Amino acid sequence: MTFIEPAPLPEQLVRARPGFGRIIAAALGAILVIALGAAGVWVLTHQQRVSDQFTVWQFEPTATLAAYADRVTMTDEGRFLFYASRPSIESTSSFDRHCASHLEDVGILGCYVHGDRKIFLFDVTDDRLDGIEEVVAAHEMLHAAWDRMSDADREVITPLLEAEATKRADNAAFATTMEYYATAEPGERVNELHSIVGTEFSDISPELEKYYATFFSHREAVVQLHITSDAVFTERQAAIADILDQITALKTSIDGDYTSYNTGYDTLNSDITTFNTLADEGGHFTQKQFDAERDALVTRQAELDALYTSIADRVTQYDDLVAQLDALNAEVTELNESINIQPRSNGDL
């Protein structure tokens, strides 16, 4: 852009009463001093914001990180805090140096490192878990927001968050999550609630909804991503539980009926032997008695054979269910590895 020098005013127009120009200059100088003074006070009382602004100016988000922010509908403020935390997407080895968990069956997908005010995100490459990385990014961004929140603001938000937790006290998955944080991050309950409520709960108080609108223009988008990605696990867990119930019921019936079959056949064979002995000796049966007892033995044998066929059919069902369970377990193992849960070695069992 070319700056064009304004043409000088005619001489008669720049003449003024003595001192008028000096008065104007003095007044402008006073205003400038006041403005600079106010700015200086603001800078002194908002040093973190100033530091964040310089960080954001210098940070170059990747296309993937920008897409995360877009997909969860981060507002300008949400995106500012996200970028101020210099988020990086890491593979397993580099990620675990910053965010490793030593608790069994726990997968860490992201962390906000308070000291560095930096976000690390695990690189989830499994297409079945579409949306999970975006939810984690939003979760960690809210940690950055909490980190910068004043004590007074936290005092206002905390009871609202605890009210949401109370409403979900009977939710087993939520209770398990909070138990984990109580063990892994003692003292950070409300901090974690702040991120969980904002990214996972759809029906929250109007006060909190208004608060989270600071960070998301359509918060329901991130909640829906959470629901969709979480369903990948919950649906498989439900399927595994259902199969286990069927297997348990089948095993109980098979074991019980097989015992009855063996006992029944032992008794039947003994009765057949007795019947044959009496028949061979002759004279102990009328023809009618012979036919009736023989028919009864044949009927009992047919019933036991039918029971055995039923047992064999259920064994086939059992084997099919075990194969389905094995396939689901293999799938869950893959999914667990994709969310940074490593399979246990024999020494860990």
C-alpha positions in Angstrom: 0.0 0.0 0.0 1.4 3.4 -1.0 1.0 6.2 1.5 0.1 9.5 -0.2 1.3 12.7 1.4 -1.6 15.1 1.9 -1.4 18.4 0.1 -0.4 21.4 2.3 -3.2 23.6 3.5 -3.3 27.2 2.1 -1.4 29.6 4.3 -4.5 31.5 5.4 -6.2 28.3 6.7 -3.4 27.3 9.0 -3.3 30.6 10.8 -5.0 30.5 14.2 -5.2 32.4 17.4 -2.1 32.4 19.4 -1.8 29.5 21.7 -4.7 27.5 20.2 -2.4 24.9 18.6 -0.4 24.5 21.8 -3.6 24.0 23.8 -4.7 21.2 21.4 -1.3 19.6 21.5 -1.2 19.7 25.3 -4.7 18.1 25.4 -3.8 15.4 23.0 -0.6 14.7 25.0 -2.6 14.3 28.1 -5.0 11.9 26.4 -2.1 9.9 25.1 -0.5 9.7 28.5 -3.8 8.6 30.1 -4.3 6.0 27.3 -0.8 4.7 27.7 -1.2 4.6 31.4 -4.4 2.6 31.1 -2.8 0.2 28.7 0.1 -0.2 31.0 -2.2 -1.1 33.9 -4.1 -3.6 31.6 -0.9 -5.2 30.6 0.3 -5.5 34.2 -3.0 -7.1 35.2 -3.4 -9.3 32.1 0.2 -10.6 31.6 -0.9 -14.1 30.7 -3.3 -12.8 28.1 -0.5 -10.7 26.6 1.9 -13.7 26.6 -0.9 -15.9 25.0 -1.3 -13.3 22.3 2.3 -13.3 21.4 2.2 -17.1 21.4 -0.8 -17.2 19.1 0.8 -14.7 16.7 3.9 -17.0 16.5 2.0 -20.3 16.4 1.3 -21.9 13.0 -1.5 -24.5 13.4 -1.4 -27.4 11.0 -4.4 -28.1 8.8 -5.4 -31.0 11.0 -5.4 -28.8 14.2 -7.4 -26.1 12.4 -9.9 -28.8 11.3 -10.2 -30.0 14.9 -11.1 -26.4 16.0 -13.5 -26.1 13.1 -15.3 -29.4 13.7 -16.0 -28.7 17.4 -17.0 -25.2 16.5 -14.5 -23.4 18.7 -15.2 -19.7 18.9 -12.5 -17.1 18.4 -11.9 -17.3 22.2 -11.8 -21.1 22.1 -9.5 -21.2 19.2 -7.3 -18.5 20.8 -6.8 -20.7 24.0 -6.3 -23.8 21.9 -3.5 -22.2 19.8 -2.1 -20.4 22.8 -1.5 -23.9 24.2 0.6 -24.8 21.1 -1.2 -28.1 20.5 0.8 -30.9 18.9 -0.3 -34.3 17.6 2.2 -37.0 18.8 2.8 -40.7 18.0 2.9 -43.2 20.8 6.6 -42.9 21.8 6.8 -39.1 21.8 3.3 -38.7 23.3 4.0 -41.1 26.2 7.0 -39.0 27.3 4.5 -36.2 28.1 1.2 -37.9 29.0 1.9 -41.5 29.9 -0.4 -43.3 32.3 0.8 -46.1 34.5 -2.7 -47.3 35.4 -3.9 -50.6 34.0 -6.4 -50.5 31.1 -6.2 -46.7 30.9 -5.7 -44.9 27.6 -4.5 -41.3 27.6 -5.4 -39.4 24.5 -4.4 -35.9 25.5 -3.0 -33.8 28.3 -2.6 -30.2 29.2 0.8 -29.7 30.8 0.2 -26.9 33.3 3.8 -25.8 33.7 4.4 -25.3 30.0 0.7 -24.4 29.3 0.9 -26.8 26.3 -1.5 -29.4 24.9 -0.4 -32.8 23.6 -2.8 -34.9 21.6 -2.4 -38.6 20.7 -2.6 -39.4 17.0 -5.6 -41.7 16.7 -5.5 -43.3 13.2 -8.3 -45.8 13.4 -11.1 -44.6 11.1 -13.7 -46.3 13.4 -13.0 -43.7 16.0 -13.8 -40.7 13.8 -14.3 -37.6 16.0 -12.5 -38.8 19.1 -9.4 -36.6 18.6 -11.6 -33.5 18.1 -13.3 -34.2 21.4 -10.0 -34.6 23.2 -8.8 -31.4 21.7 -11.9 -29.6 23.0 -11.4 -31.2 26.4 -7.8 -30.0 26.7 -8.7 -26.5 25.4 -11.1 -26.2 28.3 -8.3 -27.2 30.7 -6.4 -24.2 29.2 -9.4 -22.0 29.9 -9.6 -23.3 33.5 -5.9 -22.7 34.0 -6.4 -19.0 33.2 -9.6 -18.5 35.1 -9.6 -16.3 38.2 -10.5 -17.7 41.6 -13.6 -15.6 41.7 -14.8 -17.0 38.4 -14.1 -20.5 39.5 -16.2 -20.0 42.6 -19.1 -19.1 40.4 -18.7 -22.0 38.0 -17.9 -24.8 40.5 -21.3 -25.2 42.1 -22.9 -25.3 38.6 -20.5 -28.1 37.6 -21.1 -30.0 40.8 -24.8 -29.8 40.2 -24.3 -31.5 36.8 -22.2 -34.2 38.5 -24.9 -34.8 41.1 -27.5 -35.2 38.3 -25.4 -38.0 36.9 -24.4 -39.7 40.1 -26.1 -43.0 39.0 -24.3 -43.0 35.6 -21.8 -45.9 36.0 -19.5 -44.8 33.2 -19.3 -41.2 34.6 -18.7 -42.6 38.1 -15.8 -44.7 36.8 -14.3 -41.7 35.0 -14.4 -39.6 38.1 -12.9 -42.4 40.2 -10.0 -42.6 37.8 -9.4 -38.9 38.0 -9.5 -39.0 41.8 -6.7 -41.5 41.7 -4.7 -40.2 38.8 -5.2 -36.4 39.4 -6.1 -35.9 43.1 -7.4 -32.3 43.7 -8.4 -31.7 40.1 -12.0 -32.9 40.3 -13.6 -29.6 39.3 -11.0 -28.9 36.7 -11.9 -32.3 35.1 -15.6 -31.7 35.5 -15.1 -28.4 33.7 -13.8 -30.2 30.6 -16.1 -33.3 30.8 -19.3 -31.3 31.3 -18.4 -29.0 28.4 -17.7 -31.8 25.9 -19.8 -34.8 26.9 -23.1 -33.6 28.5 -25.9 -32.5 26.3 -28.5 -31.4 28.8 -26.9 -28.8 31.1 -28.1 -25.7 32.9 -28.8 -22.6 30.9 -26.1 -20.8 33.0 -23.5 -23.3 32.0 -24.7 -23.4 28.4 -24.2 -19.6 28.3 -20.8 -19.9 29.8 -19.6 -22.6 27.4 -20.8 -20.5 24.5 -17.7 -18.5 25.1 -15.7 -21.4 23.7 -18.1 -23.2 21.3 -20.6 -21.7 18.9 -22.5 -25.0 18.6 -21.5 -27.0 21.7 -23.9 -29.8 20.7 -21.5 -30.6 17.8 -18.7 -31.7 20.1 -21.1 -33.5 22.4 -22.4 -35.5 19.4 -18.9 -36.3 18.3 -18.3 -37.7 21.8 -21.5 -39.7 21.7 -20.6 -41.2 18.3 -17.0 -42.1 19.1 -17.9 -43.4 22.5 -20.6 -45.6 21.0 -17.8 -47.5 19.2 -16.8 -48.9 22.6 -20.1 -49.0 24.4 -21.8 -51.0 21.6 -19.0 -53.5 21.6 -19.0 -53.7 25.3 -22.8 -54.3 25.2 -22.3 -57.0 22.5 -19.6 -58.7 24.6 -21.8 -58.6 27.7 -24.7 -60.1 25.8 -22.6 -62.9 24.3 -21.1 -63.7 27.7 -24.6 -64.0 29.1 -25.6 -66.3 26.3 -22.5 -68.4 26.7 -23.0 -68.6 30.5 -26.7 -69.7 30.0 -25.7 -72.2 27.4 -22.9 -73.7 29.4 -25.2 -74.1 32.4 -27.9 -75.8 30.3 -25.4 -78.0 28.5 -23.7 -79.1 31.7 -27.0 -79.8 33.4 -28.5 -81.7 30.5 -25.3 -83.6 29.8 -25.3 -84.8 33.3 -29.0 -85.8 33.0 -28.1 -87.6 29.7 -25.3 -89.6 31.1 -27.3 -90.5 34.2 -30.3 -91.3 32.1 -28.4 -93.6 29.8 -26.7 -95.4 32.7 -30.1 -96.1 34.2 -31.6 -97.0 30.8 -28.8 -99.5 30.0 -29.3 -101.1 33.4 -33.0 -101.4 32.8 -32.4 -102.8 29.3 -30.1 -105.4 30.8 -32.7 -106.4 33.4 -35.4 -106.5 30.7 -33.3 -108.7 28.4 -32.5 -111.0 31.2 -36.1 -111.5 32.2 -37.1 -111.9 28.6 -34.4 -114.5 28.0 -35.6 -116.5 31.0 -39.1 -116.5 29.6 -42.4 -116.8 31.4 -42.1 -113.6 33.2 -44.1 -111.4 30.8 -47.3 -111.7 29.0 -47.0 -110.5 25.5 -48.8 -107.3 26.4 -46.4 -106.6 29.3 -43.4 -107.4 27.1 -44.5 -105.0 24.4 -45.4 -102.3 26.9 -42.1 -102.4 28.8 -40.1 -102.7 25.5 -41.9 -99.7 24.1 -41.2 -97.7 27.3 -37.5 -98.5 27.0 -37.5 -97.5 23.3 -39.3 -94.2 24.2 -36.8 -93.4 26.9 -33.9 -94.1 24.5 -35.5 -91.8 21.9 -35.9 -89.1 24.5 -32.3 -89.4 25.6 -31.2 -89.3 21.9 -33.2 -86.2 21.4 -31.7 -84.7 24.4 -28.2 -85.5 23.1 -29.1 -83.9 19.7 -30.3 -80.8 21.6 -27.0 -80.7 23.6 -25.0 -81.1 20.4 -26.9 -78.2 18.8 -26.3 -76.0 21.8 -22.6 -76.9 21.8 -22.5 -75.7 18.2 -24.2 -72.5 19.3 -21.7 -72.2 22.1 -18.8 -72.6 19.8 -20.2 -70.0 17.4 -20.6 -67.5 20.3 -17.1 -68.2 21.5 -15.9 -67.4 17.9 -17.9 -64.2 17.9 -16.5 -63.3 21.3 -13.0 -63.9 20.1 -13.6 -61.7 17.1 -15.0 -58.9 19.3 -12.2 -59.2 21.8 -9.7 -59.0 18.9 -11.5 -55.9 17.6 -11.5 -54.3 21.1 -7.8 -55.0 21.4 -7.2 -53.2 18.1 -9.4 -50.3 19.3 -7.6 -50.2 22.7 -4.2 -50.0 21.0 -5.5 -47.2 18.8 -6.4 -45.2 21.9 -3.1 -45.9 23.6 -4.1 -48.8 25.8 -1.3 -51.4 25.4 -2.1 -55.1 25.8 -0.8 -56.6 29.0 2.1 -59.0 29.0 1.9 -62.3 30.8 3.9 -60.8 33.6 1.2 -58.2 34.1 -1.7 -60.7 34.5 
